[in-house]
Amino acid sequence: MSQAQLSDGNLWLHFTRTSDFVTEHPTVPVLVGGEGVYVEDATGKRYLDGLSALFCAQLGYGRQELIDAATEQLARLPFATNWAWAHQPAIDLAHALAERFPGDIDHFFFVNSGSEAVESAMKLAMQYHQLRGEHRFKFISRNYAYHGTTFGALGMTGLAGLRQMFEPLRPGHFHVPNTNEYRCSASRACPPCDLACARSIEQVVMAEGPETIAAVFVEPVQNAGGCFTPPEGYLDEVRRICDEHGILMVSDEVICAFGRLGTWTGAERYGYLPDIITFAKGVTAAYQPLGGLGFRSHIAELLGQDRTSMYLHGSTWGGHPVAAAVALANIEVFEKDGVLDNVNANGPWFGEQLWGLHAKHDIVGDVRGTGYFWALELVKDRDNKVGFDDDETERLLRGFLSTRLLELGLICRADDRDEPVIQLSPPLVATREELGQIVTILDQVLGEATVEMQR
Ligand SMILES: Cc1ncc(COP(=O)(O)O)c(C=O)c1O
């Protein structure tokens, strides 16, 4: 499809302003190819993919091992379900994940996307409690967290702007402060963090009645709002609250698992053991759609307690053999090429370079993140932490940054779901030199943005 064909409106894009593509001159690039960390559009322009497409292209583009795995599986058995049947790629993948996920998260159920993984975790949590004789149907997640778009996952999503159009949603969703230490909404004492953000979870639990709460969902590092890392002790405190009140802890790792933070899972990175981990995106390095959840033995035991019990959930494509074969090849490449080592060797250096941009440009209020997952929060007045108003944000993000970054050949995300942030999530195979190219472009753009916003 060319730019001209895009403008006819046959293809409708996700979360994209219609005026950006159904118009005589669409601003949305049409991608035609990719190699390494670069992609190319229909006009021949090359971009460094500093976002791994959408936090998912862990190995970049053109990896022959994954292409071969898909091709071989298509020839051998192009399709089989996990619905009363099994196939070898899904069995092998579940086994490989059990070896790499923490503790007794040894049981895996595959779906097709992150939203479906979240839906599946919600249903698993509700069924688990039912089997224990409790009707728990309420869920707690955090403000601004993005957990997906289907109706259950949307309720979990803490972005009012995405939910309101579709309300009322299923009842029983509660949103609590996230771990934004730069602009803490939970405690006047922060910093240093006094874990008021974690205590707010317990307050909701007590107000609603612990016997009604099925699960608490957290991302190890929260994406929406800009890479909020957990304060020291936060995740342990969430674990304690869940344990004390019989609540399941779900680690939504649709972004954080598969190396984004330098480990197989975010739970491993921060040393906690949730009851369920949801994943998608990086599991196949985005070469095939696949999502899923891993869960602990106490849940598995309950679901298998008698001859007739089962997890009441399923989908036709879940655990598609081609996707599962690609995921296995992805894991092999991770190990053969030392992908986690690459993230751990270069991630801290990347963070230092971004802090260097903070030192140089007053428009950068905060730098947050870890591994290959970072955000810069942009502010109007750094000394007083004053952000841009709505009109200024529109001018900064849509009027300037989004276009200018693409002109200079860098794909990253300029977003304002909370305060305006630039988000970076490069392929995990990016070298120091390629990360340096990202920093050089950002340096130029931040200088220009400062001038632009002073007009
Ligand atoms: C933490 C988290 N959960 C769930 C989702 C939804 O995933 P999908 O877009 O594959 O439905 C996302 C998507 O970005 C996510 O970041």
PDBQT file of the ligand as one rigid body, heavy atoms in Angstrom, charges set to zero:
ROOT
HETATM    1  C1  LIG A 501       1.262  -3.977  30.115  1.00  0.00    +0.000 C 
HETATM    2  C2  LIG A 501       0.375  -4.248  28.934  1.00  0.00    +0.000 A 
HETATM    3  N1  LIG A 501      -0.653  -5.088  29.069  1.00  0.00    +0.000 NA
HETATM    4  C3  LIG A 501      -1.469  -5.369  28.039  1.00  0.00    +0.000 A 
HETATM    5  C4  LIG A 501      -1.275  -4.787  26.803  1.00  0.00    +0.000 A 
HETATM    6  C5  LIG A 501      -2.188  -5.109  25.662  1.00  0.00    +0.000 C 
HETATM    7  O1  LIG A 501      -1.511  -5.841  24.682  1.00  0.00    +0.000 OA
HETATM    8  P1  LIG A 501      -2.088  -5.999  23.202  1.00  0.00    +0.000 P 
HETATM    9  O2  LIG A 501      -1.915  -4.677  22.519  1.00  0.00    +0.000 OA
HETATM   10  O3  LIG A 501      -1.234  -7.083  22.598  1.00  0.00    +0.000 OA
HETATM   11  O4  LIG A 501      -3.511  -6.405  23.325  1.00  0.00    +0.000 OA
HETATM   12  C6  LIG A 501      -0.211  -3.909  26.612  1.00  0.00    +0.000 A 
HETATM   13  C7  LIG A 501       0.024  -3.284  25.309  1.00  0.00    +0.000 C 
HETATM   14  O5  LIG A 501       0.874  -2.438  25.131  1.00  0.00    +0.000 OA
HETATM   15  C8  LIG A 501       0.630  -3.615  27.721  1.00  0.00    +0.000 A 
HETATM   16  O6  LIG A 501       1.655  -2.768  27.601  1.00  0.00    +0.000 OA
ENDROOT
TORSDOF 0
